[in-house]
Amino acid sequence: FVKDININDGTTIQAGSQFLKIWEMSNPGAGEWPEDSVLQFVGGDRMFADVDANKSCPHFKISPAPVGESVCVTADLKAPPLPGRYVSYWRLVGPDGEPFGHCIWCDIIVEEGSE
């Protein structure tokens, strides 16, 4: 993890709103991230777009990162329908199912929507 590109921790979002969460991540490892790696939900609050709501482990395809390079990793999310603080946790996972890198999260405060 390098930094949040948008939606910093504690950002207020309207209930039920769909949004993109973007993180900048770097590859300090010995090899390029495997092709077909994904950003996978690993716990916390479920905040998924309708198309992903029924998946047990929603995930998003990521771009391979060469050694020493940074890439933006994006999740298409949806704020829960009720006001409160919500945090979902994510991890990079290779095509073999092995996680790598640090756990990252999306931490939002949901406010009631206006009619």
Buried (B, 14 or more C-beta within 10 A) or exposed (E): EEEBBEBEEEBEBEBEEEBEBBBEBBBEEEEEBBEEBBBBBBEBBBBBBEEBEEEEEBBBEBEBBEEEBBBBBBBBBBBBEEBEEBEBBBBBBBEEEEEEBEEBBBBBBBBEEEE
